């Protein structure tokens, strides 16, 4: 539940969206080790089942605000979920985590559909906008994709929370400044918080297995 000022006084109910990440290849991420994601595959619940849970909570508790809990909402899943919500005519508002995919996977009409279906806040793990680092950690997106995603969210009026790992290896000082400048130049699009996390080396990740590849020196 993201603590945007507009939502603090309203209860937000968590609804399980599934386990694992549909990308699942980032060198720094240990998501595949958590819970049922140990099978190392993306295991989403169907949009129909998630919507059934939302209907039940709305009927039982009068709930209107929901956080769909899954590391990343896949574009195809979002499209189907939004179609179901719009066809049902439910007045619901939802939050969740989004990858900064480019226009091919997240065309403008899908952002408008998200807005119409009730998306009220989306959190994006940007981590960095430095192209060298994005490629090194196998993030699977580019700075252009990140810029596009934030601009589309700003255009349709969906607040965004963006997360950075300010010292994500192999980031250098110039790239730190690049991240800083990007944040300042995009604040007007967000209408939500920017959170900078320190890097932590996680067991079982590609970075932990091959630290030298990412300019990491592990002290014994």
C-alpha positions as CSV (number, residue, x, y, z in Angstrom):
1,X,0.0,0.0,0.0
2,X,1.7,3.2,-1.2
3,X,1.3,6.1,1.2
4,X,0.4,8.8,-1.3
5,X,-1.3,11.6,0.7
6,X,-4.5,11.2,-1.3
7,X,-5.0,7.7,0.0
8,X,-3.8,7.7,3.6
9,X,-7.2,8.0,5.1
10,X,-8.7,5.2,3.0
11,X,-8.3,1.4,3.7
12,X,-6.5,-0.4,0.9
13,X,-6.9,-4.2,0.8
14,X,-4.2,-6.5,-0.5
15,X,-5.2,-9.0,-3.1
16,X,-2.8,-11.7,-4.2
17,X,-1.9,-11.4,-7.9
18,X,0.6,-14.3,-8.0
19,X,4.2,-15.2,-7.4
20,X,7.4,-14.4,-9.2
21,X,8.3,-11.9,-11.9
22,X,7.4,-12.3,-15.6
23,X,10.9,-10.9,-16.5
24,X,12.9,-12.6,-13.7
25,X,16.4,-12.0,-15.2
26,X,17.7,-8.9,-13.3
27,X,21.2,-9.7,-12.0
28,X,20.6,-8.1,-8.6
29,X,17.1,-9.5,-7.8
30,X,16.4,-12.5,-5.6
31,X,12.7,-12.6,-6.3
32,X,13.0,-16.1,-7.7
33,X,14.0,-17.3,-4.2
34,X,10.9,-16.1,-2.4
35,X,7.9,-18.2,-1.5
36,X,6.4,-20.2,-4.3
37,X,8.7,-18.5,-6.7
38,X,11.3,-21.1,-5.8
39,X,10.2,-22.9,-8.9
40,X,11.8,-20.0,-10.8
41,X,8.8,-19.3,-13.0
42,X,6.2,-16.6,-13.2
43,X,3.0,-17.9,-11.5
44,X,0.2,-15.3,-11.8
45,X,-3.3,-15.9,-10.6
46,X,-5.8,-15.3,-13.4
47,X,-7.4,-11.9,-13.7
48,X,-10.8,-13.6,-13.2
49,X,-9.7,-15.0,-9.8
50,X,-8.3,-11.7,-8.7
51,X,-11.5,-9.9,-9.7
52,X,-13.5,-12.5,-7.8
53,X,-11.5,-11.6,-4.6
54,X,-12.1,-7.9,-5.2
55,X,-15.8,-8.5,-5.6
56,X,-15.9,-10.5,-2.4
57,X,-14.0,-7.8,-0.4
58,X,-16.2,-5.1,-1.9
59,X,-19.4,-7.0,-0.9
60,X,-18.2,-8.1,2.6
61,X,-16.3,-5.0,3.7
62,X,-17.4,-2.3,1.3
63,X,-13.8,-2.1,0.0
64,X,-13.0,0.1,-3.0
65,X,-9.2,0.4,-2.9
66,X,-6.9,-2.6,-3.6
67,X,-3.2,-3.4,-3.9
68,X,-2.6,-6.2,-6.3
69,X,0.4,-8.0,-4.7
70,X,2.9,-9.4,-7.3
71,X,6.4,-8.3,-8.1
72,X,5.4,-7.0,-11.6
73,X,2.1,-6.8,-13.4
74,X,2.5,-8.2,-16.9
75,X,1.0,-6.0,-19.8
76,X,-1.1,-8.9,-21.1
77,X,-2.5,-9.6,-17.7
78,X,-3.2,-5.9,-17.1
79,X,-5.1,-5.7,-20.4
80,X,-7.4,-8.6,-19.6
81,X,-7.9,-7.4,-16.0
82,X,-8.9,-3.9,-17.1
83,X,-11.3,-5.3,-19.7
84,X,-13.0,-7.4,-17.0
85,X,-13.3,-4.5,-14.6
86,X,-14.7,-2.2,-17.3
87,X,-17.1,-4.8,-18.5
88,X,-18.3,-5.5,-14.9
89,X,-18.8,-1.8,-14.2
90,X,-17.2,-2.1,-10.7
91,X,-16.1,1.1,-9.0
92,X,-12.7,0.0,-7.8
93,X,-9.3,1.6,-7.5
94,X,-6.1,-0.4,-7.6
95,X,-2.3,-0.1,-7.1
96,X,0.5,-2.4,-8.1
97,X,4.0,-2.8,-9.5
98,X,4.8,-2.1,-13.1
99,X,7.9,-2.6,-15.3
100,X,8.8,0.3,-17.5
101,X,8.1,-1.5,-20.7
102,X,8.3,0.3,-24.0
103,X,5.6,1.3,-26.4
104,X,5.5,-2.0,-28.1
105,X,4.3,-3.9,-25.0
106,X,2.6,-1.0,-23.3
107,X,0.9,1.1,-26.1
108,X,-0.8,4.4,-25.1
109,X,-4.3,2.9,-25.2
110,X,-3.3,0.5,-22.5
111,X,-2.4,3.4,-20.2
112,X,-5.8,5.0,-20.9
113,X,-7.5,1.7,-20.2
114,X,-5.6,1.5,-16.8
115,X,-6.9,4.9,-15.9
116,X,-10.5,4.1,-16.8
117,X,-10.4,0.8,-14.9
118,X,-9.3,2.5,-11.7
119,X,-5.5,2.5,-11.5
120,X,-4.7,5.1,-8.8
121,X,-1.0,4.5,-8.2
122,X,1.7,2.4,-9.9
123,X,5.1,1.7,-8.5
124,X,8.0,1.2,-10.9
125,X,11.4,-0.3,-10.0
126,X,13.5,2.0,-12.3
127,X,16.7,1.3,-10.3
128,X,18.8,3.3,-12.8
129,X,18.6,5.2,-16.1
130,X,22.2,4.7,-17.0
131,X,22.2,2.6,-20.2
132,X,25.5,0.9,-19.4
133,X,24.2,-0.3,-16.0
134,X,20.8,-1.3,-17.4
135,X,22.5,-3.5,-19.9
136,X,25.0,-4.9,-17.4
137,X,22.3,-6.0,-14.9
138,X,20.1,-7.3,-17.7
139,X,17.2,-5.1,-16.7
140,X,15.5,-5.6,-20.1
141,X,14.4,-2.0,-20.6
142,X,16.1,1.2,-21.8
143,X,16.2,4.8,-20.7
144,X,13.8,5.5,-23.6
145,X,11.4,2.9,-22.2
146,X,11.5,4.4,-18.7
147,X,11.0,8.0,-20.0
148,X,8.0,6.8,-22.2
149,X,6.4,5.0,-19.2
150,X,6.6,8.0,-16.9
151,X,5.4,10.4,-19.6
152,X,2.4,8.2,-20.4
153,X,1.5,7.8,-16.7
154,X,1.7,11.6,-16.4
155,X,-0.4,12.1,-19.5
156,X,-3.3,9.9,-18.3
157,X,-3.0,11.1,-14.8
158,X,-1.9,8.0,-12.9
159,X,0.5,8.9,-10.0
160,X,3.7,7.0,-10.0
161,X,6.1,5.9,-7.3
162,X,9.6,5.3,-8.7
163,X,12.3,3.4,-6.9
164,X,16.0,3.8,-7.5
165,X,19.0,1.8,-6.3
166,X,21.3,4.7,-6.2
167,X,24.6,2.7,-6.1
168,X,23.5,-0.3,-8.2
169,X,26.8,-1.9,-9.4
170,X,28.5,-1.1,-11.6
171,X,27.3,2.5,-11.3
172,X,30.0,5.2,-11.3
173,X,29.8,8.8,-10.1
174,X,28.9,10.2,-13.5
175,X,26.0,7.7,-13.7
176,X,24.8,8.7,-10.2
177,X,24.6,12.3,-11.4
178,X,22.7,11.1,-14.5
179,X,20.1,9.4,-12.2
180,X,19.8,12.5,-10.1
181,X,19.3,14.8,-13.1
182,X,16.7,12.4,-14.5
183,X,14.7,12.5,-11.3
184,X,14.7,16.2,-11.2
185,X,13.6,16.5,-14.8
186,X,10.7,14.1,-14.3
187,X,9.3,15.2,-11.0
188,X,6.4,17.1,-12.7
189,X,5.2,13.8,-14.2
190,X,5.1,11.7,-11.1
191,X,2.7,13.1,-8.5
192,X,4.1,10.5,-6.2
193,X,7.2,9.6,-4.2
194,X,10.7,8.9,-5.4
195,X,12.5,6.4,-3.2
196,X,16.2,5.7,-3.3
197,X,17.4,2.4,-1.8
198,X,21.0,1.5,-1.1
199,X,22.3,-1.6,-2.9
200,X,22.4,-4.9,-1.0
201,X,24.0,-8.0,-2.4
202,X,21.5,-10.8,-2.1
203,X,22.3,-14.5,-1.9
204,X,21.6,-16.6,-4.9
205,X,21.6,-13.7,-7.4
206,X,23.8,-13.5,-10.5
207,X,25.7,-10.6,-8.8
208,X,26.4,-12.8,-5.8
209,X,27.6,-15.7,-7.9
210,X,29.8,-13.5,-10.2
211,X,30.6,-10.3,-8.2
212,X,33.7,-9.4,-10.2
213,X,31.6,-9.0,-13.3
214,X,29.9,-6.1,-11.7
215,X,32.9,-4.4,-10.0
216,X,31.9,-5.9,-6.6
217,X,34.6,-6.9,-4.2
218,X,33.3,-9.3,-1.5
219,X,35.2,-8.9,1.8
220,X,35.8,-12.1,3.7
